[in-house]
Amino acid sequence: MSQGFFYYIFCGKVPQCVAGKQKTCYHPRMETFEAPKINYERRDDMFPVVPEKELKMKYVSSSGPGGQNVNRRSTCAQLRWRVASSEAFDDTQKQLILQGLETRINQGGELCLEASEERSQEANRKAVIKRLNELVAGTLVVAKERKETQPTKSSKERRMDEKRHQGQKKTDRQKVEW
């Protein structure tokens, strides 16, 4: 890995082996080495998942797709999860979830979601659980604090050029004195 990093700094571009396209790297000024296998995909196990034993599921008649199937079966999945009594998260995580989803949590402290996009009960159940886990994972991500920077010289020049251009447009629109 250190040789791959050296290659990146030396050549100024990402080698094919690090990008996962080749098994072996070749470079005229560098020895051949075996490329490490790097996984760049987002892992789903980065955040705790809400256990299904903490969820209350209820199925009601749906208004989504399904034709007459919708009229005969209860396919809409309604999910309720009490955040405060969850055992999967610690107190700080619970606070982050409560703050991030405060508009979706009712007076009883339950997060209520429903899914009726699919024709089957099972597919709607999976969809609503997936949506819950995505919402929870989204609230647990702490946003990076923005570091203020000064505008660059070229951006200031672009801004002034644009202002001059807009001003010229406005003067061109005025009446011409003959």
Contacts in CASP RR format, 6 or more apart in sequence:
PFRMAT RR
TARGET T0000
AUTHOR 0000-0000-0000
METHOD contacts of the structure
MODEL  1
MSQGFFYYIFCGKVPQCVAGKQKTCYHPRMETFEAPKINYERRDDMFPVV
PEKELKMKYVSSSGPGGQNVNRRSTCAQLRWRVASSEAFDDTQKQLILQG
LETRINQGGELCLEASEERSQEANRKAVIKRLNELVAGTLVVAKERKETQ
PTKSSKERRMDEKRHQGQKKTDRQKVEW
1 36 0 8 1.000
3 25 0 8 1.000
3 30 0 8 1.000
3 31 0 8 1.000
3 33 0 8 1.000
4 15 0 8 1.000
4 17 0 8 1.000
4 18 0 8 1.000
4 25 0 8 1.000
4 33 0 8 1.000
4 35 0 8 1.000
6 30 0 8 1.000
7 15 0 8 1.000
7 18 0 8 1.000
7 25 0 8 1.000
7 27 0 8 1.000
7 30 0 8 1.000
8 14 0 8 1.000
8 15 0 8 1.000
8 18 0 8 1.000
10 29 0 8 1.000
10 30 0 8 1.000
11 27 0 8 1.000
15 25 0 8 1.000
15 27 0 8 1.000
15 35 0 8 1.000
16 22 0 8 1.000
16 25 0 8 1.000
17 23 0 8 1.000
17 24 0 8 1.000
17 25 0 8 1.000
17 35 0 8 1.000
18 25 0 8 1.000
18 35 0 8 1.000
18 38 0 8 1.000
20 35 0 8 1.000
20 37 0 8 1.000
20 38 0 8 1.000
22 35 0 8 1.000
23 34 0 8 1.000
23 35 0 8 1.000
24 32 0 8 1.000
24 33 0 8 1.000
24 34 0 8 1.000
24 35 0 8 1.000
25 32 0 8 1.000
25 33 0 8 1.000
25 35 0 8 1.000
26 32 0 8 1.000
46 137 0 8 1.000
47 133 0 8 1.000
47 136 0 8 1.000
47 137 0 8 1.000
47 138 0 8 1.000
47 140 0 8 1.000
48 88 0 8 1.000
48 89 0 8 1.000
48 93 0 8 1.000
49 88 0 8 1.000
49 133 0 8 1.000
50 81 0 8 1.000
50 86 0 8 1.000
50 88 0 8 1.000
50 129 0 8 1.000
50 132 0 8 1.000
50 133 0 8 1.000
50 136 0 8 1.000
51 87 0 8 1.000
51 88 0 8 1.000
52 129 0 8 1.000
54 81 0 8 1.000
54 82 0 8 1.000
54 85 0 8 1.000
54 86 0 8 1.000
54 87 0 8 1.000
54 88 0 8 1.000
55 79 0 8 1.000
55 80 0 8 1.000
55 81 0 8 1.000
55 129 0 8 1.000
55 132 0 8 1.000
56 79 0 8 1.000
56 80 0 8 1.000
56 81 0 8 1.000
57 77 0 8 1.000
57 78 0 8 1.000
57 79 0 8 1.000
57 125 0 8 1.000
58 77 0 8 1.000
58 78 0 8 1.000
58 80 0 8 1.000
59 74 0 8 1.000
59 75 0 8 1.000
59 76 0 8 1.000
59 77 0 8 1.000
59 78 0 8 1.000
59 121 0 8 1.000
60 74 0 8 1.000
60 76 0 8 1.000
60 78 0 8 1.000
61 70 0 8 1.000
61 71 0 8 1.000
61 73 0 8 1.000
61 74 0 8 1.000
61 75 0 8 1.000
61 76 0 8 1.000
62 70 0 8 1.000
62 74 0 8 1.000
62 75 0 8 1.000
62 76 0 8 1.000
62 116 0 8 1.000
62 124 0 8 1.000
63 70 0 8 1.000
63 76 0 8 1.000
63 116 0 8 1.000
64 70 0 8 1.000
64 76 0 8 1.000
64 116 0 8 1.000
64 117 0 8 1.000
65 117 0 8 1.000
65 118 0 8 1.000
65 119 0 8 1.000
66 75 0 8 1.000
66 119 0 8 1.000
69 75 0 8 1.000
69 119 0 8 1.000
70 119 0 8 1.000
73 121 0 8 1.000
74 121 0 8 1.000
75 116 0 8 1.000
75 118 0 8 1.000
75 119 0 8 1.000
75 120 0 8 1.000
75 121 0 8 1.000
75 124 0 8 1.000
76 114 0 8 1.000
76 115 0 8 1.000
76 116 0 8 1.000
76 124 0 8 1.000
77 114 0 8 1.000
77 115 0 8 1.000
77 116 0 8 1.000
77 121 0 8 1.000
77 124 0 8 1.000
77 125 0 8 1.000
77 127 0 8 1.000
77 128 0 8 1.000
78 112 0 8 1.000
78 113 0 8 1.000
78 114 0 8 1.000
78 128 0 8 1.000
79 111 0 8 1.000
79 112 0 8 1.000
79 113 0 8 1.000
79 114 0 8 1.000
79 115 0 8 1.000
79 128 0 8 1.000
79 129 0 8 1.000
79 132 0 8 1.000
80 110 0 8 1.000
80 111 0 8 1.000
80 112 0 8 1.000
81 110 0 8 1.000
81 111 0 8 1.000
81 132 0 8 1.000
82 108 0 8 1.000
82 109 0 8 1.000
82 110 0 8 1.000
82 111 0 8 1.000
83 94 0 8 1.000
83 97 0 8 1.000
83 98 0 8 1.000
83 101 0 8 1.000
83 105 0 8 1.000
83 109 0 8 1.000
83 110 0 8 1.000
83 111 0 8 1.000
84 94 0 8 1.000
84 98 0 8 1.000
84 109 0 8 1.000
86 94 0 8 1.000
89 97 0 8 1.000
93 140 0 8 1.000
96 139 0 8 1.000
96 140 0 8 1.000
96 142 0 8 1.000
97 136 0 8 1.000
97 139 0 8 1.000
97 140 0 8 1.000
98 105 0 8 1.000
99 139 0 8 1.000
100 139 0 8 1.000
101 111 0 8 1.000
101 135 0 8 1.000
101 136 0 8 1.000
101 139 0 8 1.000
104 111 0 8 1.000
104 112 0 8 1.000
104 113 0 8 1.000
104 135 0 8 1.000
105 111 0 8 1.000
106 112 0 8 1.000
111 132 0 8 1.000
111 135 0 8 1.000
113 128 0 8 1.000
113 131 0 8 1.000
113 132 0 8 1.000
113 135 0 8 1.000
114 128 0 8 1.000
115 124 0 8 1.000
115 125 0 8 1.000
115 127 0 8 1.000
115 128 0 8 1.000
115 131 0 8 1.000
116 124 0 8 1.000
117 124 0 8 1.000
117 127 0 8 1.000
118 124 0 8 1.000
118 127 0 8 1.000
151 159 0 8 1.000
END
